[in-house]
Amino acid sequence: MAKFKIEMNGMSCMHCVGHVKNAFEDCGKVRGMDVEINKAVIEGDLTEEEIKDIIEDEGYDVVKIEKID
């Protein structure tokens, strides 16, 4: 299991946060998450590419994905 810190662009409200949270929940690979406007910490069995795809599918831009301990 890995943990990632993500920076995004394009989110402007809590509805945006909800869309991203739901997308991560729906993928079935997330064990924990903290999503805020334009940033998130995701823990689970995901690759950086999967994270990027999930966020971009919701209409937001990924600025940076950093693997953390």
PDB file of N, CA, C, O and CB in Angstrom:
ATOM      1  N   MET A   1       0.851  -1.179   0.000  1.00  0.00           N
ATOM      2  CA  MET A   1       0.000   0.000   0.000  1.00  0.00           C
ATOM      3  C   MET A   1       0.893   1.236   0.000  1.00  0.00           C
ATOM      4  O   MET A   1       1.920   1.272   0.678  1.00  0.00           O
ATOM      5  CB  MET A   1      -0.966   0.001   1.226  1.00  0.00           C
ATOM      6  N   ALA A   2       0.494   2.237  -0.759  1.00  0.00           N
ATOM      7  CA  ALA A   2       1.272   3.465  -0.877  1.00  0.00           C
ATOM      8  C   ALA A   2       0.442   4.669  -0.446  1.00  0.00           C
ATOM      9  O   ALA A   2      -0.788   4.621  -0.403  1.00  0.00           O
ATOM     10  CB  ALA A   2       1.770   3.650  -2.317  1.00  0.00           C
ATOM     11  N   LYS A   3       1.145   5.737  -0.130  1.00  0.00           N
ATOM     12  CA  LYS A   3       0.498   6.977   0.278  1.00  0.00           C
ATOM     13  C   LYS A   3       1.025   8.103  -0.615  1.00  0.00           C
ATOM     14  O   LYS A   3       2.232   8.226  -0.826  1.00  0.00           O
ATOM     15  CB  LYS A   3       0.758   7.285   1.800  1.00  0.00           C
ATOM     16  N   PHE A   4       0.108   8.922  -1.137  1.00  0.00           N
ATOM     17  CA  PHE A   4       0.468   9.970  -2.081  1.00  0.00           C
ATOM     18  C   PHE A   4      -0.105  11.316  -1.653  1.00  0.00           C
ATOM     19  O   PHE A   4      -1.228  11.401  -1.156  1.00  0.00           O
ATOM     20  CB  PHE A   4      -0.021   9.612  -3.480  1.00  0.00           C
ATOM     21  N   LYS A   5       0.684  12.359  -1.853  1.00  0.00           N
ATOM     22  CA  LYS A   5       0.242  13.737  -1.676  1.00  0.00           C
ATOM     23  C   LYS A   5       0.033  14.302  -3.076  1.00  0.00           C
ATOM     24  O   LYS A   5       0.922  14.213  -3.923  1.00  0.00           O
ATOM     25  CB  LYS A   5       1.286  14.596  -0.841  1.00  0.00           C
ATOM     26  N   ILE A   6      -1.141  14.884  -3.324  1.00  0.00           N
ATOM     27  CA  ILE A   6      -1.511  15.323  -4.664  1.00  0.00           C
ATOM     28  C   ILE A   6      -1.883  16.798  -4.638  1.00  0.00           C
ATOM     29  O   ILE A   6      -2.593  17.259  -3.744  1.00  0.00           O
ATOM     30  CB  ILE A   6      -2.679  14.478  -5.215  1.00  0.00           C
ATOM     31  N   GLU A   7      -1.394  17.529  -5.632  1.00  0.00           N
ATOM     32  CA  GLU A   7      -1.799  18.919  -5.855  1.00  0.00           C
ATOM     33  C   GLU A   7      -2.564  18.966  -7.164  1.00  0.00           C
ATOM     34  O   GLU A   7      -2.152  18.360  -8.154  1.00  0.00           O
ATOM     35  CB  GLU A   7      -0.560  19.894  -5.881  1.00  0.00           C
ATOM     36  N   MET A   8      -3.690  19.694  -7.169  1.00  0.00           N
ATOM     37  CA  MET A   8      -4.561  19.775  -8.343  1.00  0.00           C
ATOM     38  C   MET A   8      -4.930  21.225  -8.623  1.00  0.00           C
ATOM     39  O   MET A   8      -4.731  22.104  -7.785  1.00  0.00           O
ATOM     40  CB  MET A   8      -5.835  18.928  -8.139  1.00  0.00           C
ATOM     41  N   ASN A   9      -5.467  21.459  -9.805  1.00  0.00           N
ATOM     42  CA  ASN A   9      -6.047  22.756 -10.180  1.00  0.00           C
ATOM     43  C   ASN A   9      -7.465  22.533 -10.677  1.00  0.00           C
ATOM     44  O   ASN A   9      -7.796  21.471 -11.205  1.00  0.00           O
ATOM     45  CB  ASN A   9      -5.184  23.472 -11.270  1.00  0.00           C
ATOM     46  N   GLY A  10      -8.293  23.550 -10.500  1.00  0.00           N
ATOM     47  CA  GLY A  10      -9.625  23.519 -11.078  1.00  0.00           C
ATOM     48  C   GLY A  10     -10.751  23.306 -10.081  1.00  0.00           C
ATOM     49  O   GLY A  10     -11.920  23.481 -10.422  1.00  0.00           O
ATOM     50  N   MET A  11     -10.414  22.930  -8.857  1.00  0.00           N
ATOM     51  CA  MET A  11     -11.464  22.732  -7.848  1.00  0.00           C
ATOM     52  C   MET A  11     -11.790  24.082  -7.220  1.00  0.00           C
ATOM     53  O   MET A  11     -10.891  24.857  -6.893  1.00  0.00           O
ATOM     54  CB  MET A  11     -11.018  21.697  -6.750  1.00  0.00           C
ATOM     55  N   SER A  12     -13.086  24.357  -7.053  1.00  0.00           N
ATOM     56  CA  SER A  12     -13.461  25.667  -6.515  1.00  0.00           C
ATOM     57  C   SER A  12     -14.415  25.598  -5.330  1.00  0.00           C
ATOM     58  O   SER A  12     -14.701  26.623  -4.711  1.00  0.00           O
ATOM     59  CB  SER A  12     -14.086  26.487  -7.594  1.00  0.00           C
ATOM     60  N   CYS A  13     -14.915  24.400  -5.002  1.00  0.00           N
ATOM     61  CA  CYS A  13     -15.895  24.327  -3.919  1.00  0.00           C
ATOM     62  C   CYS A  13     -15.938  22.911  -3.331  1.00  0.00           C
ATOM     63  O   CYS A  13     -15.228  22.012  -3.782  1.00  0.00           O
ATOM     64  CB  CYS A  13     -17.295  24.742  -4.429  1.00  0.00           C
ATOM     65  N   MET A  14     -16.769  22.743  -2.337  1.00  0.00           N
ATOM     66  CA  MET A  14     -16.880  21.446  -1.683  1.00  0.00           C
ATOM     67  C   MET A  14     -17.574  20.411  -2.578  1.00  0.00           C
ATOM     68  O   MET A  14     -17.395  19.210  -2.378  1.00  0.00           O
ATOM     69  CB  MET A  14     -17.639  21.590  -0.370  1.00  0.00           C
ATOM     70  N   HIS A  15     -18.352  20.857  -3.548  1.00  0.00           N
ATOM     71  CA  HIS A  15     -18.936  19.911  -4.507  1.00  0.00           C
ATOM     72  C   HIS A  15     -17.832  19.254  -5.326  1.00  0.00           C
ATOM     73  O   HIS A  15     -17.890  18.059  -5.617  1.00  0.00           O
ATOM     74  CB  HIS A  15     -19.950  20.624  -5.442  1.00  0.00           C
ATOM     75  N   CYS A  16     -16.821  20.045  -5.696  1.00  0.00           N
ATOM     76  CA  CYS A  16     -15.667  19.501  -6.420  1.00  0.00           C
ATOM     77  C   CYS A  16     -14.964  18.442  -5.566  1.00  0.00           C
ATOM     78  O   CYS A  16     -14.602  17.371  -6.052  1.00  0.00           O
ATOM     79  CB  CYS A  16     -14.675  20.635  -6.804  1.00  0.00           C
ATOM     80  N   VAL A  17     -14.783  18.762  -4.305  1.00  0.00           N
ATOM     81  CA  VAL A  17     -14.160  17.815  -3.372  1.00  0.00           C
ATOM     82  C   VAL A  17     -14.975  16.527  -3.329  1.00  0.00           C
ATOM     83  O   VAL A  17     -14.407  15.435  -3.356  1.00  0.00           O
ATOM     84  CB  VAL A  17     -14.041  18.432  -1.948  1.00  0.00           C
ATOM     85  N   GLY A  18     -16.279  16.641  -3.264  1.00  0.00           N
ATOM     86  CA  GLY A  18     -17.151  15.469  -3.225  1.00  0.00           C
ATOM     87  C   GLY A  18     -17.032  14.603  -4.466  1.00  0.00           C
ATOM     88  O   GLY A  18     -17.050  13.376  -4.375  1.00  0.00           O
ATOM     89  N   HIS A  19     -16.910  15.236  -5.622  1.00  0.00           N
ATOM     90  CA  HIS A  19     -16.769  14.482  -6.871  1.00  0.00           C
ATOM     91  C   HIS A  19     -15.496  13.652  -6.850  1.00  0.00           C
ATOM     92  O   HIS A  19     -15.504  12.481  -7.232  1.00  0.00           O
ATOM     93  CB  HIS A  19     -16.763  15.430  -8.083  1.00  0.00           C
ATOM     94  N   VAL A  20     -14.396  14.262  -6.400  1.00  0.00           N
ATOM     95  CA  VAL A  20     -13.116  13.550  -6.355  1.00  0.00           C
ATOM     96  C   VAL A  20     -13.165  12.434  -5.318  1.00  0.00           C
ATOM     97  O   VAL A  20     -12.699  11.325  -5.583  1.00  0.00           O
ATOM     98  CB  VAL A  20     -11.960  14.524  -6.038  1.00  0.00           C
ATOM     99  N   LYS A  21     -13.723  12.710  -4.142  1.00  0.00           N
ATOM    100  CA  LYS A  21     -13.846  11.670  -3.114  1.00  0.00           C
ATOM    101  C   LYS A  21     -14.645  10.478  -3.627  1.00  0.00           C
ATOM    102  O   LYS A  21     -14.239   9.329  -3.452  1.00  0.00           O
ATOM    103  CB  LYS A  21     -14.509  12.239  -1.855  1.00  0.00           C
ATOM    104  N   ASN A  22     -15.767  10.751  -4.253  1.00  0.00           N
ATOM    105  CA  ASN A  22     -16.602   9.668  -4.779  1.00  0.00           C
ATOM    106  C   ASN A  22     -15.871   8.859  -5.836  1.00  0.00           C
ATOM    107  O   ASN A  22     -15.997   7.635  -5.878  1.00  0.00           O
ATOM    108  CB  ASN A  22     -17.890  10.228  -5.362  1.00  0.00           C
ATOM    109  N   ALA A  23     -15.111   9.526  -6.685  1.00  0.00           N
ATOM    110  CA  ALA A  23     -14.363   8.818  -7.729  1.00  0.00           C
ATOM    111  C   ALA A  23     -13.328   7.888  -7.111  1.00  0.00           C
ATOM    112  O   ALA A  23     -13.154   6.761  -7.573  1.00  0.00           O
ATOM    113  CB  ALA A  23     -13.678   9.817  -8.677  1.00  0.00           C
ATOM    114  N   PHE A  24     -12.636   8.352  -6.067  1.00  0.00           N
ATOM    115  CA  PHE A  24     -11.659   7.490  -5.404  1.00  0.00           C
ATOM    116  C   PHE A  24     -12.339   6.337  -4.674  1.00  0.00           C
ATOM    117  O   PHE A  24     -11.837   5.213  -4.695  1.00  0.00           O
ATOM    118  CB  PHE A  24     -10.815   8.302  -4.425  1.00  0.00           C
ATOM    119  N   GLU A  25     -13.470   6.597  -4.029  1.00  0.00           N
ATOM    120  CA  GLU A  25     -14.210   5.523  -3.358  1.00  0.00           C
ATOM    121  C   GLU A  25     -14.679   4.475  -4.356  1.00  0.00           C
ATOM    122  O   GLU A  25     -14.624   3.278  -4.074  1.00  0.00           O
ATOM    123  CB  GLU A  25     -15.411   6.093  -2.596  1.00  0.00           C
ATOM    124  N   ASP A  26     -15.137   4.916  -5.516  1.00  0.00           N
ATOM    125  CA  ASP A  26     -15.658   4.006  -6.539  1.00  0.00           C
ATOM    126  C   ASP A  26     -14.581   3.104  -7.143  1.00  0.00           C
ATOM    127  O   ASP A  26     -14.894   2.024  -7.645  1.00  0.00           O
ATOM    128  CB  ASP A  26     -16.318   4.802  -7.639  1.00  0.00           C
ATOM    129  N   CYS A  27     -13.329   3.528  -7.103  1.00  0.00           N
ATOM    130  CA  CYS A  27     -12.276   2.717  -7.721  1.00  0.00           C
ATOM    131  C   CYS A  27     -11.991   1.451  -6.911  1.00  0.00           C
ATOM    132  O   CYS A  27     -11.458   0.481  -7.450  1.00  0.00           O
ATOM    133  CB  CYS A  27     -10.992   3.540  -7.868  1.00  0.00           C
ATOM    134  N   GLY A  28     -12.339   1.452  -5.627  1.00  0.00           N
ATOM    135  CA  GLY A  28     -12.184   0.263  -4.797  1.00  0.00           C
ATOM    136  C   GLY A  28     -10.771  -0.039  -4.333  1.00  0.00           C
ATOM    137  O   GLY A  28     -10.525  -1.110  -3.779  1.00  0.00           O
ATOM    138  N   LYS A  29      -9.834   0.878  -4.545  1.00  0.00           N
ATOM    139  CA  LYS A  29      -8.440   0.626  -4.170  1.00  0.00           C
ATOM    140  C   LYS A  29      -7.934   1.563  -3.080  1.00  0.00           C
ATOM    141  O   LYS A  29      -6.757   1.510  -2.723  1.00  0.00           O
ATOM    142  CB  LYS A  29      -7.556   0.752  -5.381  1.00  0.00           C
ATOM    143  N   VAL A  30      -8.794   2.413  -2.549  1.00  0.00           N
ATOM    144  CA  VAL A  30      -8.380   3.413  -1.567  1.00  0.00           C
ATOM    145  C   VAL A  30      -8.747   2.947  -0.162  1.00  0.00           C
ATOM    146  O   VAL A  30      -9.873   2.524   0.097  1.00  0.00           O
ATOM    147  CB  VAL A  30      -9.033   4.782  -1.870  1.00  0.00           C
ATOM    148  N   ARG A  31      -7.768   3.034   0.739  1.00  0.00           N
ATOM    149  CA  ARG A  31      -8.005   2.661   2.140  1.00  0.00           C
ATOM    150  C   ARG A  31      -8.179   3.874   3.035  1.00  0.00           C
ATOM    151  O   ARG A  31      -8.738   3.778   4.127  1.00  0.00           O
ATOM    152  CB  ARG A  31      -6.860   1.811   2.659  1.00  0.00           C
ATOM    153  N   GLY A  32      -7.699   5.008   2.567  1.00  0.00           N
ATOM    154  CA  GLY A  32      -7.839   6.236   3.337  1.00  0.00           C
ATOM    155  C   GLY A  32      -7.616   7.435   2.450  1.00  0.00           C
ATOM    156  O   GLY A  32      -6.840   7.369   1.496  1.00  0.00           O
ATOM    157  N   MET A  33      -8.294   8.541   2.753  1.00  0.00           N
ATOM    158  CA  MET A  33      -8.102   9.753   1.953  1.00  0.00           C
ATOM    159  C   MET A  33      -8.482  10.982   2.750  1.00  0.00           C
ATOM    160  O   MET A  33      -9.328  10.948   3.644  1.00  0.00           O
ATOM    161  CB  MET A  33      -8.924   9.688   0.663  1.00  0.00           C
ATOM    162  N   ASP A  34      -7.821  12.072   2.389  1.00  0.00           N
ATOM    163  CA  ASP A  34      -8.150  13.392   2.909  1.00  0.00           C
ATOM    164  C   ASP A  34      -8.134  14.313   1.696  1.00  0.00           C
ATOM    165  O   ASP A  34      -7.065  14.664   1.197  1.00  0.00           O
ATOM    166  CB  ASP A  34      -7.133  13.871   4.050  1.00  0.00           C
ATOM    167  N   VAL A  35      -9.308  14.704   1.220  1.00  0.00           N
ATOM    168  CA  VAL A  35      -9.408  15.527   0.022  1.00  0.00           C
ATOM    169  C   VAL A  35      -9.908  16.906   0.419  1.00  0.00           C
ATOM    170  O   VAL A  35     -10.923  17.041   1.102  1.00  0.00           O
ATOM    171  CB  VAL A  35     -10.349  14.877  -1.032  1.00  0.00           C
ATOM    172  N   GLU A  36      -9.179  17.928  -0.017  1.00  0.00           N
ATOM    173  CA  GLU A  36      -9.559  19.321   0.179  1.00  0.00           C
ATOM    174  C   GLU A  36      -9.520  20.003  -1.176  1.00  0.00           C
ATOM    175  O   GLU A  36      -9.168  19.381  -2.178  1.00  0.00           O
ATOM    176  CB  GLU A  36      -8.618  20.040   1.207  1.00  0.00           C
ATOM    177  N   ILE A  37      -9.878  21.267  -1.213  1.00  0.00           N
ATOM    178  CA  ILE A  37      -9.851  21.995  -2.483  1.00  0.00           C
ATOM    179  C   ILE A  37      -8.407  22.070  -2.980  1.00  0.00           C
ATOM    180  O   ILE A  37      -7.533  22.639  -2.326  1.00  0.00           O
ATOM    181  CB  ILE A  37     -10.461  23.431  -2.323  1.00  0.00           C
ATOM    182  N   ASN A  38      -8.181  21.475  -4.164  1.00  0.00           N
ATOM    183  CA  ASN A  38      -6.907  21.479  -4.876  1.00  0.00           C
ATOM    184  C   ASN A  38      -5.772  20.712  -4.206  1.00  0.00           C
ATOM    185  O   ASN A  38      -4.612  20.887  -4.581  1.00  0.00           O
ATOM    186  CB  ASN A  38      -6.480  22.865  -5.072  1.00  0.00           C
ATOM    187  N   LYS A  39      -6.081  19.862  -3.216  1.00  0.00           N
ATOM    188  CA  LYS A  39      -5.040  19.008  -2.651  1.00  0.00           C
ATOM    189  C   LYS A  39      -5.669  17.783  -2.011  1.00  0.00           C
ATOM    190  O   LYS A  39      -6.832  17.789  -1.611  1.00  0.00           O
ATOM    191  CB  LYS A  39      -4.194  19.782  -1.619  1.00  0.00           C
ATOM    192  N   ALA A  40      -4.867  16.737  -1.929  1.00  0.00           N
ATOM    193  CA  ALA A  40      -5.371  15.494  -1.337  1.00  0.00           C
ATOM    194  C   ALA A  40      -4.205  14.634  -0.864  1.00  0.00           C
ATOM    195  O   ALA A  40      -3.079  14.753  -1.347  1.00  0.00           O
ATOM    196  CB  ALA A  40      -6.241  14.711  -2.355  1.00  0.00           C
ATOM    197  N   VAL A  41      -4.508  13.769   0.093  1.00  0.00           N
ATOM    198  CA  VAL A  41      -3.613  12.689   0.492  1.00  0.00           C
ATOM    199  C   VAL A  41      -4.422  11.412   0.341  1.00  0.00           C
ATOM    200  O   VAL A  41      -5.493  11.267   0.930  1.00  0.00           O
ATOM    201  CB  VAL A  41      -3.060  12.876   1.975  1.00  0.00           C
ATOM    202  N   ILE A  42      -3.895  10.485  -0.458  1.00  0.00           N
ATOM    203  CA  ILE A  42      -4.584   9.241  -0.769  1.00  0.00           C
ATOM    204  C   ILE A  42      -3.704   8.078  -0.344  1.00  0.00           C
ATOM    205  O   ILE A  42      -2.507   8.062  -0.628  1.00  0.00           O
ATOM    206  CB  ILE A  42      -4.932   9.152  -2.281  1.00  0.00           C
ATOM    207  N   GLU A  43      -4.297   7.107   0.336  1.00  0.00           N
ATOM    208  CA  GLU A  43      -3.577   5.902   0.735  1.00  0.00           C
ATOM    209  C   GLU A  43      -4.310   4.698   0.164  1.00  0.00           C
ATOM    210  O   GLU A  43      -5.517   4.546   0.352  1.00  0.00           O
ATOM    211  CB  GLU A  43      -3.453   5.800   2.291  1.00  0.00           C
ATOM    212  N   GLY A  44      -3.574   3.847  -0.533  1.00  0.00           N
ATOM    213  CA  GLY A  44      -4.211   2.669  -1.102  1.00  0.00           C
ATOM    214  C   GLY A  44      -3.319   1.948  -2.091  1.00  0.00           C
ATOM    215  O   GLY A  44      -2.117   2.200  -2.172  1.00  0.00           O
ATOM    216  N   ASP A  45      -3.926   1.056  -2.833  1.00  0.00           N
ATOM    217  CA  ASP A  45      -3.214   0.243  -3.811  1.00  0.00           C
ATOM    218  C   ASP A  45      -3.373   0.833  -5.212  1.00  0.00           C
ATOM    219  O   ASP A  45      -3.879   0.177  -6.122  1.00  0.00           O
ATOM    220  CB  ASP A  45      -3.724  -1.210  -3.779  1.00  0.00           C
ATOM    221  N   LEU A  46      -2.937   2.068  -5.367  1.00  0.00           N
ATOM    222  CA  LEU A  46      -3.052   2.794  -6.626  1.00  0.00           C
ATOM    223  C   LEU A  46      -1.674   3.186  -7.140  1.00  0.00           C
ATOM    224  O   LEU A  46      -0.738   3.370  -6.362  1.00  0.00           O
ATOM    225  CB  LEU A  46      -3.932   4.042  -6.455  1.00  0.00           C
ATOM    226  N   THR A  47      -1.561   3.308  -8.447  1.00  0.00           N
ATOM    227  CA  THR A  47      -0.345   3.854  -9.046  1.00  0.00           C
ATOM    228  C   THR A  47      -0.549   5.350  -9.265  1.00  0.00           C
ATOM    229  O   THR A  47      -1.673   5.848  -9.202  1.00  0.00           O
ATOM    230  CB  THR A  47       0.004   3.128 -10.392  1.00  0.00           C
ATOM    231  N   GLU A  48       0.539   6.055  -9.521  1.00  0.00           N
ATOM    232  CA  GLU A  48       0.426   7.482  -9.818  1.00  0.00           C
ATOM    233  C   GLU A  48      -0.422   7.706 -11.065  1.00  0.00           C
ATOM    234  O   GLU A  48      -1.195   8.662 -11.127  1.00  0.00           O
ATOM    235  CB  GLU A  48       1.820   8.106 -10.002  1.00  0.00           C
ATOM    236  N   GLU A  49      -0.282   6.837 -12.048  1.00  0.00           N
ATOM    237  CA  GLU A  49      -1.053   6.960 -13.287  1.00  0.00           C
ATOM    238  C   GLU A  49      -2.559   6.781 -13.019  1.00  0.00           C
ATOM    239  O   GLU A  49      -3.379   7.498 -13.592  1.00  0.00           O
ATOM    240  CB  GLU A  49      -0.568   5.920 -14.324  1.00  0.00           C
ATOM    241  N   GLU A  50      -2.916   5.831 -12.154  1.00  0.00           N
ATOM    242  CA  GLU A  50      -4.330   5.624 -11.814  1.00  0.00           C
ATOM    243  C   GLU A  50      -4.889   6.849 -11.090  1.00  0.00           C
ATOM    244  O   GLU A  50      -6.016   7.269 -11.352  1.00  0.00           O
ATOM    245  CB  GLU A  50      -4.500   4.359 -10.935  1.00  0.00           C
ATOM    246  N   ILE A  51      -4.110   7.412 -10.192  1.00  0.00           N
ATOM    247  CA  ILE A  51      -4.538   8.617  -9.471  1.00  0.00           C
ATOM    248  C   ILE A  51      -4.781   9.753 -10.455  1.00  0.00           C
ATOM    249  O   ILE A  51      -5.810  10.425 -10.402  1.00  0.00           O
ATOM    250  CB  ILE A  51      -3.482   9.035  -8.416  1.00  0.00           C
ATOM    251  N   LYS A  52      -3.824   9.958 -11.349  1.00  0.00           N
ATOM    252  CA  LYS A  52      -3.939  11.018 -12.358  1.00  0.00           C
ATOM    253  C   LYS A  52      -5.186  10.809 -13.213  1.00  0.00           C
ATOM    254  O   LYS A  52      -5.930  11.758 -13.462  1.00  0.00           O
ATOM    255  CB  LYS A  52      -2.679  11.057 -13.254  1.00  0.00           C
ATOM    256  N   ASP A  53      -5.420   9.595 -13.657  1.00  0.00           N
ATOM    257  CA  ASP A  53      -6.590   9.298 -14.490  1.00  0.00           C
ATOM    258  C   ASP A  53      -7.894   9.583 -13.761  1.00  0.00           C
ATOM    259  O   ASP A  53      -8.816  10.159 -14.339  1.00  0.00           O
ATOM    260  CB  ASP A  53      -6.561   7.845 -14.938  1.00  0.00           C
ATOM    261  N   ILE A  54      -7.979   9.186 -12.497  1.00  0.00           N
ATOM    262  CA  ILE A  54      -9.204   9.404 -11.710  1.00  0.00           C
ATOM    263  C   ILE A  54      -9.499  10.896 -11.591  1.00  0.00           C
ATOM    264  O   ILE A  54     -10.633  11.328 -11.798  1.00  0.00           O
ATOM    265  CB  ILE A  54      -9.071   8.772 -10.299  1.00  0.00           C
ATOM    266  N   ILE A  55      -8.486  11.676 -11.261  1.00  0.00           N
ATOM    267  CA  ILE A  55      -8.675  13.120 -11.079  1.00  0.00           C
ATOM    268  C   ILE A  55      -9.024  13.792 -12.405  1.00  0.00           C
ATOM    269  O   ILE A  55      -9.933  14.620 -12.465  1.00  0.00           O
ATOM    270  CB  ILE A  55      -7.406  13.760 -10.480  1.00  0.00           C
ATOM    271  N   GLU A  56      -8.307  13.436 -13.457  1.00  0.00           N
ATOM    272  CA  GLU A  56      -8.565  14.050 -14.754  1.00  0.00           C
ATOM    273  C   GLU A  56      -9.915  13.640 -15.320  1.00  0.00           C
ATOM    274  O   GLU A  56     -10.553  14.431 -16.015  1.00  0.00           O
ATOM    275  CB  GLU A  56      -7.469  13.685 -15.730  1.00  0.00           C
ATOM    276  N   ASP A  57     -10.363  12.425 -15.040  1.00  0.00           N
ATOM    277  CA  ASP A  57     -11.696  11.997 -15.473  1.00  0.00           C
ATOM    278  C   ASP A  57     -12.797  12.835 -14.823  1.00  0.00           C
ATOM    279  O   ASP A  57     -13.888  12.971 -15.377  1.00  0.00           O
ATOM    280  CB  ASP A  57     -11.907  10.518 -15.145  1.00  0.00           C
ATOM    281  N   GLU A  58     -12.511  13.390 -13.654  1.00  0.00           N
ATOM    282  CA  GLU A  58     -13.476  14.265 -12.979  1.00  0.00           C
ATOM    283  C   GLU A  58     -13.385  15.709 -13.473  1.00  0.00           C
ATOM    284  O   GLU A  58     -14.186  16.553 -13.070  1.00  0.00           O
ATOM    285  CB  GLU A  58     -13.253  14.223 -11.469  1.00  0.00           C
ATOM    286  N   GLY A  59     -12.415  15.996 -14.343  1.00  0.00           N
ATOM    287  CA  GLY A  59     -12.318  17.323 -14.937  1.00  0.00           C
ATOM    288  C   GLY A  59     -11.315  18.263 -14.301  1.00  0.00           C
ATOM    289  O   GLY A  59     -11.340  19.465 -14.567  1.00  0.00           O
ATOM    290  N   TYR A  60     -10.433  17.738 -13.467  1.00  0.00           N
ATOM    291  CA  TYR A  60      -9.444  18.579 -12.785  1.00  0.00           C
ATOM    292  C   TYR A  60      -8.045  18.244 -13.289  1.00  0.00           C
ATOM    293  O   TYR A  60      -7.804  17.154 -13.807  1.00  0.00           O
ATOM    294  CB  TYR A  60      -9.524  18.391 -11.247  1.00  0.00           C
ATOM    295  N   ASP A  61      -7.134  19.188 -13.132  1.00  0.00           N
ATOM    296  CA  ASP A  61      -5.762  19.017 -13.594  1.00  0.00           C
ATOM    297  C   ASP A  61      -4.854  18.630 -12.433  1.00  0.00           C
ATOM    298  O   ASP A  61      -4.927  19.215 -11.353  1.00  0.00           O
ATOM    299  CB  ASP A  61      -5.254  20.300 -14.265  1.00  0.00           C
ATOM    300  N   VAL A  62      -4.004  17.644 -12.666  1.00  0.00           N
ATOM    301  CA  VAL A  62      -3.026  17.232 -11.670  1.00  0.00           C
ATOM    302  C   VAL A  62      -1.772  18.073 -11.863  1.00  0.00           C
ATOM    303  O   VAL A  62      -1.208  18.120 -12.957  1.00  0.00           O
ATOM    304  CB  VAL A  62      -2.707  15.705 -11.780  1.00  0.00           C
ATOM    305  N   VAL A  63      -1.340  18.736 -10.796  1.00  0.00           N
ATOM    306  CA  VAL A  63      -0.127  19.552 -10.830  1.00  0.00           C
ATOM    307  C   VAL A  63       1.058  18.707 -10.398  1.00  0.00           C
ATOM    308  O   VAL A  63       2.121  18.758 -11.017  1.00  0.00           O
ATOM    309  CB  VAL A  63      -0.267  20.800  -9.922  1.00  0.00           C
ATOM    310  N   LYS A  64       0.876  17.919  -9.321  1.00  0.00           N
ATOM    311  CA  LYS A  64       1.986  17.165  -8.750  1.00  0.00           C
ATOM    312  C   LYS A  64       1.449  15.975  -7.957  1.00  0.00           C
ATOM    313  O   LYS A  64       0.450  16.081  -7.246  1.00  0.00           O
ATOM    314  CB  LYS A  64       2.860  18.071  -7.848  1.00  0.00           C
ATOM    315  N   ILE A  65       2.129  14.850  -8.095  1.00  0.00           N
ATOM    316  CA  ILE A  65       1.852  13.673  -7.264  1.00  0.00           C
ATOM    317  C   ILE A  65       3.167  13.273  -6.624  1.00  0.00           C
ATOM    318  O   ILE A  65       4.155  13.029  -7.315  1.00  0.00           O
ATOM    319  CB  ILE A  65       1.229  12.480  -8.105  1.00  0.00           C
ATOM    320  N   GLU A  66       3.174  13.207  -5.299  1.00  0.00           N
ATOM    321  CA  GLU A  66       4.386  12.873  -4.558  1.00  0.00           C
ATOM    322  C   GLU A  66       4.117  11.688  -3.639  1.00  0.00           C
ATOM    323  O   GLU A  66       3.188  11.722  -2.832  1.00  0.00           O
ATOM    324  CB  GLU A  66       4.886  14.087  -3.744  1.00  0.00           C
ATOM    325  N   LYS A  67       4.929  10.640  -3.760  1.00  0.00           N
ATOM    326  CA  LYS A  67       4.802   9.495  -2.874  1.00  0.00           C
ATOM    327  C   LYS A  67       5.426   9.861  -1.526  1.00  0.00           C
ATOM    328  O   LYS A  67       6.546  10.369  -1.461  1.00  0.00           O
ATOM    329  CB  LYS A  67       5.482   8.225  -3.490  1.00  0.00           C
ATOM    330  N   ILE A  68       4.676   9.592  -0.448  1.00  0.00           N
ATOM    331  CA  ILE A  68       5.159   9.931   0.894  1.00  0.00           C
ATOM    332  C   ILE A  68       5.157   8.687   1.772  1.00  0.00           C
ATOM    333  O   ILE A  68       4.520   7.684   1.450  1.00  0.00           O
ATOM    334  CB  ILE A  68       4.287  11.045   1.532  1.00  0.00           C
ATOM    335  N   ASP A  69       5.883   8.765   2.892  1.00  0.00           N
ATOM    336  CA  ASP A  69       5.952   7.628   3.830  1.00  0.00           C
ATOM    337  C   ASP A  69       4.770   7.581   4.743  1.00  0.00           C
ATOM    338  O   ASP A  69       4.678   6.689   5.587  1.00  0.00           O
ATOM    339  CB  ASP A  69       7.209   7.691   4.653  1.00  0.00           C
TER     340      ASP A  69
END
